[in-house]
Amino acid sequence: MTDKQTEQAQLTEIRVQIDAIDAQIQELIGKRAQCAQKVADIKTQGGKVETVFYRPEREAQVLRLVKERNTSLLDDNEMARLFREIMSACLALEQPISVAYLGPEGSYSHASVIKQFGSSAHPVAVSTIEEVFSTVEKGDANYGIVPVENSSEGVVKSTEYELIQSNLTVSGEVDMAIHHCLLSKDKDLELIRKVVAHGQALGQCEHWLKNNMPWAELEAVDSNALAAKMAQEDASLAAIASEQAAILYGLSVLETHIEDQRDNTTKFWIIGKEATQPSGEDKTAMIVSIPNKAGALIELLSCFSKRDISMTRIISRPATDKKWDYLFFIDILGHRSEPNVAEALKEVKERAAFYKLLGSFPVSPLDA
C-alpha cells in the first residue's frame, strides 16, 4: 500500500467515526428538543396561558455548567456558544422570542441579540433607543436590548434617560467586544470625503481618524448599520461599522480594528417586564439620588460595604428636575432576594431622596 493509500485509509476511518458521533449528537439534540416541548406543554396545560418561557437565570446556569465541565479541545466560550444555539432552537419550540434592538440589521446591537438569545430569536429592528423601550412596553416585542456603557466612551445617555422613565426591568447583561472597520464602496481611502457613524463609534475611533483621515468630515448618525446603508448609496462616504455590515451592504473593508482601544467593549442590558429569579451569580442595579449634605454619599455606600456587598459600578448624571442635583446609577453583586442584599436595599431606600430598583439579573456567562 502506498503512502497516499495509507493516508486515505486513515482519513476514511476517522470520517466514519465522525459520522457516527454526528449521528449521536443529532439524536441527543432531538431528545433535548422533546424535553423543551414537554416544558411548553406543562406551562400551558389545562388551557392556562403561560407567557414566561424565557428564563435568563436558568440559561445562565446551564451555560456556566457547560463551561465548568468542558475538557475538550474547544475553548470554554466556543463550547458555550454552541450550546447557546441549541438552547435558542429549543426555546423557539416553546415560544419564539422577539427582541427589539437599535437597527438596522448589522448593528452591534443586532449582534448582541444573537449573542444573548441565539439565531432562533426574532430580532425587531427599531430606529431609536427610546423606541426599543416603547416597543417592549407596548408588547410588540418580548424583550429589548440596549447599549448601556462603552469601555472608552462611557455611558449611553439616551439609555440612562429611558431607564429613569421606564417601568421595564433589567433582566440580563451582554458584553460585546467592539472591533470597528472602515467600510466604503470606493476602495481608495484618499477619495473618501466624509466618515459617518454613531457618535459613540466616532469617539471610539477619534485618534485613528485624526491620524489617518484628517481631511475627512465626520458626521454622527443614529447607528453604525445606518451609516453602512448610507455608504452603500454614496461612494464618497465611508462608514464605521462591523465586518458583518460590510457583507450585508456589499461594502469593501478598507481598514480593520480602527478603534483606539484594543479592548473596546460595550455593555448591553436586556429589558423586559418580568423579574429574574436568582441564578447563583447575579447583579442588582438601581438609581438613587441623595440629600445634598456632607457625607451623604459615604453614608449611602456604607449600606453595602458594612454587609460585604461589592459594588461593580457607580455612575453619576445631573438630575433633570433640580439644578446641581445628581442621580447615581449603582450596580452591586448579589440578587435582591438575598437577605443581606434585601437589607441593604431597604436601608438605601430609607436614606435616598429618590430610589428606583432597575432589577436583578445574572452575571453574563459569556465573555466579551
N, C-alpha and C positions, 0 to 999 in steps of 0.2 A: 504493500500500500504506500502510495506517495505521501509526501508531507501535506500536499493540498487535500488529498483524500482523508488523511487523518484529521486535519483541521475541520473539514466539512462534517465528518462523523461526530466530532466532539460538539460542534455547534448544533447539529441536529439533536443530539441527546439533551443539551441544555434547553433548546427550544421546546422540546417535548415536555420537559419539567415545567417550563414557564407556562405552557398551555394548560397543564394540569393545575398549577397554582392559580392561574387566572379563573379557571372554572370554579375552584373552591371559593375564591374571593367573591365571584359573581353570585354564587349560591348564598353565601353569608350576607351579602348586601341585600339580596332578595328577602332573606329572613328578617333582617333589620327593618326593611320596609313594611313587612307584615306586622311587626310589633308596633310600628308607628301608626299603622291603620287601626290597630286594636286600641291604641291610646285615643285616637279620634272617636272611635265608636263608644268608648267608655265616657268621654266628655260630653257626648251628645245623646246618650241613651235616654230612653223614656221621653223623647221629644224635647228634652232640655237643650237649649242652645248655649253652648259654652264658647265664648268668644276668645278666651285667652289660651291660645295654642303655643305661642312663642314664650318660652321661659328662659330668659337670659342667664339666670343663676344656674339652671340645670345644664345649659350648653357650656357655660364656663367650667363647671365641674368636670364634664366629660372631656373637654379639651385639655384640662390640666392633667387628668389621668392618662390621656394619650401621651402627653409629653413625659410624664413620670415613668411610664413603663416602656418607653421607646428604647430599644437596644440595637436598632437596625443601623445600617449604613446611612440612612436618610437623617438629615438634620431634624431636631425636635420640631421646629416650626414648619418644616416641609411636611412632616407626618401629620401635624395638627391641621394644616391647610387641606390635606387630602380628606381628613375626617370632617372638616368644616363643610366640604362639598357634599359628602354623603349625608350629613345631617340636614343640609339645606334641601336636598332632593326628598328626603323622608318627611321633613316638615311640610313640604308642598303637598304631600298626600293628605296631611291633616287639614291644613288651610294654607292657601297661597298667601304669603306675606307681602304687602305693598309698603314701600318705603319712599317717602318724599325726600328729595335732595336738591341742592343748588345745581341746576343743569347749565347747559345741555349735556348730552351724553359725551363722555370723555373727560369730564372734570375730575379733580381729585376727590370731590365729594362722591361722585359716582363710583370711583374705585373703592372708597371707604364702605359704601353699601355692600359691594361684592365681598370685601374682606370680612365684614361682620356677619352678613346674612347669607353669603354664598350666591352662586349663579342662578339658583332656582327662585330667588326672591324677585319681585316685580318692582323695579325702580320707577319712580314717578318724578320726572324732571320738572322743576318749577323755576321761576325767574329770579326770586329773591329769597333771602333767609327768612324774612317776615312771612313769605308765602309758604315756606316749609312748615312753620308753626301753624298757620291758619289751615293748611291742608289737613294736618293731623287733627286739629281741634274740630274741624267740620266732619271728620270721619271719612274723608276721601283717601286717606292712607292710614295703615295701621300704626306706622312709626315714621319718624323723621330723623335725619342725621344732619348735624350742623357743626361747622368748624368752631372751636372754642378758643384755641390758642396755638400760636406758632412759636417754635423754639427761638427764632431770631427776630420776628416782627412783633411778638407779644399777642395780646388778646384781640379777638374779633369783636369790635364794639357793637355791631348790629346784633350779634348773637347775645351779648350781655344784656342789651336793652330788651330783647324779646323774652329772655329768661326772667327778667324783673316783672314783665307784664303778664306773662302766660301762666295758665294753671296746669300746664303739662308737667310731667315728671321725667327726670333724667333716669334712664334705666340701663345705661351701658356706656362704655367708652371704647374708642378705637384710636390707636396711634399709627399714623401713616408717615413713612419716610418719604419726603418730597424731593424728587430729583427733576429739576426743570430742564427743558430743552428749548432751543430756539428753532421755530418752525416757519417755513415760508414756501410759497410756490416757486419763487426765484431761488436759485442755488448760489448766487453771488451776494455775499454779505454786504459789500460796499454799495449795492444798488438798493438796499433797504432804507427807506426814508423814515419809517415810524415803527415803533415796537408797542404792541398792545397786549395787555394782560390785566388780571385782577390786581388791585392796588397792593395787596399783600405780596403777590408774586414779584411785582416791580421792586418792592422794598427788599425782598429776599435776594434779588439779583442786582442790586444797585451798583455795587463796585464793579462787577463784571461788565455791566452796560457802560459805565463811565470809562473803563479802561479799553474796551474793545469796540464800542459803537458810540463815541462821544458826539457824533453828528446827528444821531437819530432822535427824533421826537418821541416822547413817552406818553402813552395815553392809558388811563385806567378804565377798565370796563367791568361789567358785572361778574364775569367768570373767565377763567382761562380757556374753557371749552368754547365760549362765545368768541374769544379772541381768535381761536383757531378757525372758526367759521368765517370770521372777517378776513383772515389771511387767505382763506380759500378763494375769496371773491376779489382780492386785490393783491397783485404781486409785489406792490411797493411796501406792503406791510409784512412784519414778522410777528409771530405770536410766541409768548412764553407759555408752554403747556407740556403735557406728558407725551411720551412716545406713543401711547395708545391713541391720543388725539391726532397725532400725525397719520396714523393708519386710518382712523375713522374719516378724516377730512382730506386725505390724499395729498399731504404736505411733505416736503423734504425736511429732514433733520439737519440743520446747519451746524449746530453745536449741541453737545450734551453736558449735563452736570454743570450748568452755569450758575447755580445757587452759590452764594458767598460762603455759606457754612456747609461743610460736607455732611454734618449730622442733622441737617434741616428736617424737622419733624413737625407735623400738625396733629393736634389732639382734636378728635371729633367726639361729640356726645350723641347718644341715641335718646330721642324724646318720644314719649308716649303717654297713655292715660292710666296704665296700671303700675302699681308699686311693685318693685322687685324684691323677692324674698332673699334671705342670706345665702351666700354661696360658699362661705368659709374664708374668702379673701375679698373684702369689699371696701368701698369708699363711701363717704357721705358728703354731699355738697350742700351748701347753704349760702344765703345772702343775709348780711346783717348791717345795721348802722348802730352807732354808739353815741351816747350823750357827749357833748363837746366839753369835756372836763379832763383835767390832768390824770393820767394813769388809767383812763377808761379802757384803752385797747389792751394794756397789760392785764387788767382785771378780767377782761373777756377771754383772752387767750389762756389764762390760768385755769379756766374751766376744763381745758383739755390737758394741759401739762400736769396738773395735780392728779390726774387719773391715768397718766402714762399713755395718752392718746396722741399719736403722731399726726402732725398737720403736714399735708403734702403740697398745699398751695394756698397763698393768700394774695389777692389782687384787689386794689382799691380803684374806685372810679367816682367822679363827682356825682352827688345826688342831683336829681332833676328838679326837686321841689324846694330846695333851700340852698342858698349860696354858701360855699365853703364847707358844706357837709359832705361826707363821703359814705359810700356803700362799700362793704368788703365782701368779696367772693372768697369763701373759705372751703377747702376740701380737707377732710380728715380720713384716717384709716379706721375702718370698722363700719358695721351696719347699725342703723338707727335702732334696731330691735335688741342689740346687745345691751345688757344692763348699764355698764359704765358709760357707753355712748348715749343711751337714753337719758341718764342722769346729767351728763354734760350738756346735752341739747336743751334740757329743761332749764338748767341754770343760765345758759346763753340767752334763751328766750326771755328770762326774767330780767337780765341785765341790759338787753339790747333795746334801743329805741325803735328799731324795725327788725323783724326776723322773718325769713322765708326759707323753709326747707325745700331744696330742689329735688332731693331723692337720694336713696342708697342704691348702689349698683356694683356689679363685680369688677374687680381689677382685671383688666384685659389679659387673657391668657396668651394672646398672640403678640409677639414683638413687632416693633415698627418695621 
